[in-house]
Amino acid sequence: MNPELKKKLAEDTNGLITYEYIANNINDITDEMSDLVENMIKVDRTGQFVVSTARYLNAIDKEKYAAPIDTLIKAAIVKDRERAYLGILASSIWGPDYANRAEQLSASDDNFRRIYKRLYPVGL
């Protein structure tokens, strides 16, 4: 990552600057993606931009960005304690009918299982 970008990202306090950089430079940042994701996770305390970035990368090319999407989803599960963003993340990643396929998705995807468990806790 070049010094100018490092300086810019150092000013990020909530993930918005990193998200905007990713969105505005998506065609030129393949080599920097892991550093950008790491910065996003470091600065976003609520998970809002972590979720937005995962959704954006999934919409752009879910196969190409599978590894960063996975990392961002795992971070969102930890960061979004209020469950403010996990529902929209689940819908964006696994489709709006994810709840109808919860058993199948839970069996095949640990991230889905963890999110679903947070959204629909049993025994409360």
Backbone as CSV, one residue per row, in Angstrom:
resi,resn,N_x,N_y,N_z,CA_x,CA_y,CA_z,C_x,C_y,C_z
1,MET,0.848,-1.167,0.000,0.000,0.000,0.000,0.897,1.234,0.000
2,ASN,0.598,2.180,-0.868,1.448,3.352,-0.978,1.250,4.301,0.220
3,PRO,2.250,5.138,0.481,2.185,6.034,1.647,0.991,6.989,1.633
4,GLU,0.601,7.451,0.468,-0.546,8.359,0.372,-1.832,7.664,0.829
5,LEU,-2.014,6.416,0.394,-3.195,5.663,0.803,-3.154,5.365,2.300
6,LYS,-1.996,5.001,2.807,-1.868,4.740,4.239,-2.258,5.974,5.048
7,LYS,-1.816,7.130,4.585,-2.143,8.382,5.276,-3.648,8.627,5.243
8,LYS,-4.260,8.413,4.095,-5.698,8.616,3.948,-6.475,7.666,4.860
9,LEU,-6.073,6.419,4.875,-6.776,5.433,5.694,-6.552,5.650,7.191
10,ALA,-5.447,6.262,7.545,-5.184,6.571,8.946,-6.207,7.572,9.491
11,GLU,-6.825,8.323,8.601,-7.838,9.308,9.001,-9.227,8.685,9.165
12,ASP,-9.367,7.446,8.779,-10.664,6.776,8.844,-10.996,6.434,10.291
13,THR,-12.130,6.901,10.757,-12.517,6.641,12.144,-13.664,5.647,12.277
14,ASN,-14.361,5.361,11.143,-15.505,4.461,11.254,-15.666,3.487,10.084
15,GLY,-14.803,3.585,9.078,-14.872,2.687,7.924,-15.372,3.349,6.655
16,LEU,-15.950,4.522,6.754,-16.499,5.184,5.573,-15.430,5.518,4.539
17,ILE,-14.305,6.029,4.976,-13.238,6.393,4.037,-12.733,5.148,3.310
18,THR,-12.566,4.067,4.034,-12.100,2.820,3.429,-13.149,2.274,2.462
19,TYR,-14.405,2.304,2.872,-15.483,1.839,1.989,-15.512,2.656,0.699
20,GLU,-15.456,3.967,0.820,-15.473,4.818,-0.371,-14.272,4.554,-1.268
21,TYR,-13.118,4.333,-0.664,-11.931,4.034,-1.465,-12.129,2.730,-2.242
22,ILE,-12.636,1.713,-1.575,-12.888,0.436,-2.243,-13.886,0.628,-3.384
23,ALA,-14.992,1.298,-3.114,-16.032,1.486,-4.129,-15.535,2.309,-5.316
24,ASN,-14.744,3.321,-5.047,-14.279,4.208,-6.117,-13.096,3.652,-6.904
25,ASN,-12.438,2.623,-6.370,-11.235,2.089,-7.009,-11.303,0.580,-7.215
26,ILE,-12.489,0.014,-7.269,-12.658,-1.437,-7.280,-11.860,-2.134,-8.382
27,ASN,-11.668,-1.494,-9.506,-10.953,-2.148,-10.605,-9.438,-2.110,-10.460
28,ASP,-8.939,-1.375,-9.488,-7.495,-1.190,-9.363,-6.914,-1.637,-8.023
29,ILE,-7.671,-2.331,-7.198,-7.209,-2.583,-5.828,-7.063,-4.057,-5.464
30,THR,-6.997,-4.920,-6.428,-6.905,-6.348,-6.138,-5.746,-6.659,-5.202
31,ASP,-4.596,-6.053,-5.444,-3.418,-6.327,-4.615,-3.519,-5.713,-3.226
32,GLU,-4.346,-4.713,-3.059,-4.481,-4.022,-1.774,-5.683,-4.498,-0.967
33,MET,-6.499,-5.368,-1.537,-7.766,-5.719,-0.908,-7.603,-6.239,0.514
34,SER,-6.650,-7.109,0.764,-6.520,-7.647,2.126,-6.153,-6.545,3.122
35,ASP,-5.300,-5.608,2.726,-4.963,-4.487,3.611,-6.172,-3.586,3.843
36,LEU,-6.959,-3.368,2.806,-8.148,-2.536,2.935,-9.184,-3.183,3.852
37,VAL,-9.383,-4.477,3.692,-10.313,-5.206,4.554,-9.815,-5.169,5.995
38,GLU,-8.549,-5.369,6.192,-7.973,-5.317,7.540,-8.212,-3.946,8.177
39,ASN,-7.998,-2.885,7.404,-8.234,-1.543,7.928,-9.715,-1.343,8.263
40,MET,-10.581,-1.802,7.382,-12.016,-1.677,7.605,-12.412,-2.338,8.918
41,ILE,-11.937,-3.537,9.138,-12.269,-4.275,10.358,-11.719,-3.556,11.581
42,LYS,-10.547,-2.989,11.454,-9.920,-2.291,12.576,-10.703,-1.048,13.002
43,VAL,-11.199,-0.278,12.052,-11.788,1.019,12.397,-13.306,1.008,12.565
44,ASP,-13.998,0.039,11.990,-15.464,0.018,12.067,-15.889,-0.680,13.353
45,ARG,-16.366,0.086,14.303,-16.740,-0.472,15.610,-18.119,-1.135,15.624
46,THR,-19.023,-0.707,14.742,-20.392,-1.225,14.779,-20.664,-2.304,13.743
47,GLY,-19.842,-2.396,12.731,-20.056,-3.363,11.665,-20.803,-2.801,10.472
48,GLN,-21.214,-1.553,10.535,-21.993,-0.959,9.446,-21.262,-1.003,8.108
49,PHE,-20.023,-0.536,8.083,-19.296,-0.493,6.821,-18.664,-1.831,6.479
50,VAL,-18.421,-2.648,7.480,-17.971,-4.015,7.228,-19.059,-4.750,6.437
51,VAL,-20.301,-4.616,6.880,-21.427,-5.240,6.191,-21.605,-4.635,4.800
52,SER,-21.549,-3.314,4.709,-21.721,-2.658,3.409,-20.662,-3.107,2.414
53,THR,-19.442,-3.256,2.884,-18.358,-3.689,1.998,-18.563,-5.132,1.555
54,ALA,-18.969,-5.998,2.468,-19.243,-7.393,2.097,-20.361,-7.462,1.064
55,ARG,-21.411,-6.692,1.268,-22.526,-6.669,0.317,-22.074,-6.139,-1.039
56,TYR,-21.278,-5.093,-1.031,-20.796,-4.496,-2.273,-19.926,-5.482,-3.053
57,LEU,-18.960,-6.091,-2.379,-18.077,-7.042,-3.054,-18.862,-8.244,-3.571
58,ASN,-19.844,-8.698,-2.811,-20.685,-9.808,-3.251,-21.453,-9.440,-4.515
59,ALA,-21.952,-8.216,-4.579,-22.697,-7.767,-5.756,-21.790,-7.591,-6.976
60,ILE,-20.549,-7.176,-6.746,-19.614,-6.965,-7.852,-19.154,-8.299,-8.440
61,ASP,-18.651,-9.189,-7.580,-18.157,-10.486,-8.066,-17.909,-11.394,-6.869
62,LYS,-18.906,-12.191,-6.513,-18.796,-12.994,-5.294,-17.716,-14.073,-5.368
63,GLU,-17.400,-14.559,-6.554,-16.338,-15.553,-6.662,-14.960,-14.900,-6.526
64,LYS,-14.752,-13.828,-7.243,-13.464,-13.136,-7.207,-13.125,-12.643,-5.805
65,TYR,-14.131,-12.152,-5.093,-13.904,-11.565,-3.772,-14.347,-12.487,-2.636
66,ALA,-14.396,-13.773,-2.894,-14.881,-14.726,-1.893,-14.102,-14.646,-0.579
67,ALA,-12.789,-14.571,-0.644,-11.990,-14.537,0.592,-12.234,-13.257,1.404
68,PRO,-12.179,-12.064,0.790,-12.477,-10.875,1.583,-13.922,-10.830,2.086
69,ILE,-14.857,-11.340,1.304,-16.258,-11.384,1.755,-16.361,-12.256,2.993
70,ASP,-15.729,-13.413,2.970,-15.746,-14.319,4.119,-15.161,-13.633,5.351
71,THR,-14.046,-12.958,5.185,-13.409,-12.258,6.301,-14.320,-11.161,6.839
72,LEU,-14.945,-10.412,5.956,-15.845,-9.336,6.371,-17.081,-9.881,7.077
73,ILE,-17.629,-10.982,6.598,-18.795,-11.582,7.253,-18.430,-12.026,8.670
74,LYS,-17.295,-12.660,8.819,-16.863,-13.087,10.152,-16.714,-11.886,11.082
75,ALA,-16.166,-10.794,10.566,-16.019,-9.579,11.380,-17.382,-8.990,11.721
76,ALA,-18.305,-9.010,10.777,-19.647,-8.461,11.024,-20.351,-9.219,12.141
77,ILE,-20.179,-10.520,12.174,-20.808,-11.333,13.221,-20.324,-10.885,14.594
78,VAL,-19.063,-10.573,14.696,-18.489,-10.133,15.973,-18.885,-8.693,16.292
79,LYS,-18.819,-7.823,15.313,-19.014,-6.387,15.537,-20.473,-5.973,15.712
80,ASP,-21.395,-6.590,14.992,-22.790,-6.162,15.021,-23.537,-6.825,16.172
81,ARG,-23.183,-6.443,17.372,-23.804,-7.014,18.576,-25.281,-6.646,18.703
82,GLU,-25.677,-5.532,18.146,-27.072,-5.085,18.211,-27.921,-5.708,17.106
83,ARG,-27.307,-6.459,16.221,-27.985,-7.113,15.094,-28.685,-6.092,14.190
84,ALA,-28.066,-4.937,14.049,-28.639,-3.879,13.218,-28.411,-4.128,11.730
85,TYR,-27.360,-4.862,11.396,-26.972,-5.018,9.990,-26.952,-6.468,9.518
86,LEU,-27.017,-7.411,10.433,-26.887,-8.816,10.059,-28.036,-9.316,9.179
87,GLY,-29.241,-8.821,9.396,-30.379,-9.251,8.580,-30.217,-8.867,7.115
88,ILE,-29.802,-7.636,6.876,-29.601,-7.186,5.495,-28.395,-7.900,4.875
89,LEU,-27.396,-8.210,5.692,-26.255,-8.974,5.196,-26.707,-10.359,4.752
90,ALA,-27.476,-11.027,5.588,-27.959,-12.376,5.249,-28.781,-12.355,3.967
91,SER,-29.654,-11.387,3.857,-30.482,-11.273,2.658,-29.647,-10.999,1.414
92,SER,-28.639,-10.167,1.550,-27.792,-9.822,0.398,-26.907,-10.977,-0.042
93,ILE,-26.377,-11.709,0.904,-25.438,-12.788,0.589,-26.167,-14.071,0.188
94,TRP,-27.205,-14.442,0.930,-27.868,-15.726,0.705,-29.251,-15.608,0.068
95,GLY,-29.667,-14.404,-0.244,-30.947,-14.189,-0.913,-32.059,-13.850,0.058
96,PRO,-33.097,-13.189,-0.440,-34.183,-12.747,0.440,-34.978,-13.907,1.053
97,ASP,-34.856,-15.087,0.496,-35.564,-16.260,1.018,-34.681,-17.111,1.937
98,TYR,-33.613,-16.516,2.463,-32.662,-17.292,3.281,-33.339,-18.008,4.448
99,ALA,-34.339,-17.403,5.057,-34.990,-18.023,6.212,-35.693,-19.321,5.831
100,ASN,-36.197,-19.374,4.603,-36.861,-20.601,4.134,-35.871,-21.729,3.900
101,ARG,-34.619,-21.389,3.717,-33.577,-22.385,3.452,-32.587,-22.491,4.610
102,ALA,-32.995,-22.040,5.775,-32.091,-21.939,6.927,-31.433,-23.266,7.293
103,GLU,-32.178,-24.320,7.280,-31.608,-25.614,7.667,-30.519,-26.042,6.687
104,GLN,-30.798,-25.938,5.408,-29.828,-26.308,4.368,-28.596,-25.395,4.441
105,LEU,-28.809,-24.096,4.530,-27.687,-23.152,4.582,-26.863,-23.330,5.853
106,SER,-27.513,-23.585,6.973,-26.796,-23.799,8.231,-25.887,-25.018,8.164
107,ALA,-26.339,-26.039,7.468,-25.548,-27.266,7.340,-24.326,-27.080,6.452
108,SER,-24.393,-26.129,5.517,-23.298,-25.991,4.550,-22.440,-24.737,4.730
109,ASP,-22.868,-23.803,5.568,-22.152,-22.534,5.675,-22.099,-22.072,7.131
110,ASP,-20.916,-22.124,7.712,-20.755,-21.764,9.117,-21.094,-20.299,9.371
111,ASN,-20.726,-19.415,8.445,-21.066,-18.001,8.625,-22.580,-17.807,8.668
112,PHE,-23.289,-18.471,7.773,-24.748,-18.368,7.786,-25.294,-18.885,9.106
113,ARG,-24.820,-20.029,9.533,-25.305,-20.632,10.783,-25.128,-19.664,11.950
114,ARG,-23.968,-19.037,12.023,-23.693,-18.100,13.126,-24.585,-16.862,13.051
115,ILE,-24.792,-16.336,11.845,-25.668,-15.172,11.693,-27.108,-15.538,12.031
116,TYR,-27.565,-16.653,11.506,-28.950,-17.067,11.742,-29.210,-17.281,13.230
117,LYS,-28.239,-17.851,13.895,-28.356,-18.087,15.332,-28.462,-16.758,16.091
118,ARG,-27.740,-15.745,15.608,-27.823,-14.418,16.233,-29.170,-13.757,15.962
119,LEU,-29.652,-13.908,14.727,-30.916,-13.267,14.358,-32.128,-13.960,14.972
120,TYR,-32.048,-15.273,15.093,-33.181,-16.064,15.598,-32.723,-16.985,16.740
121,PRO,-32.379,-16.397,17.881,-31.907,-17.218,19.003,-33.039,-18.120,19.520
122,VAL,-32.657,-19.307,19.915,-33.616,-20.276,20.430,-33.508,-20.289,21.945
123,GLY,-34.638,-20.382,22.598,-34.648,-20.553,24.041,-34.612,-19.268,24.837
124,LEU,-34.870,-18.146,24.231,-34.899,-16.905,25.008,-36.240,-16.667,25.627
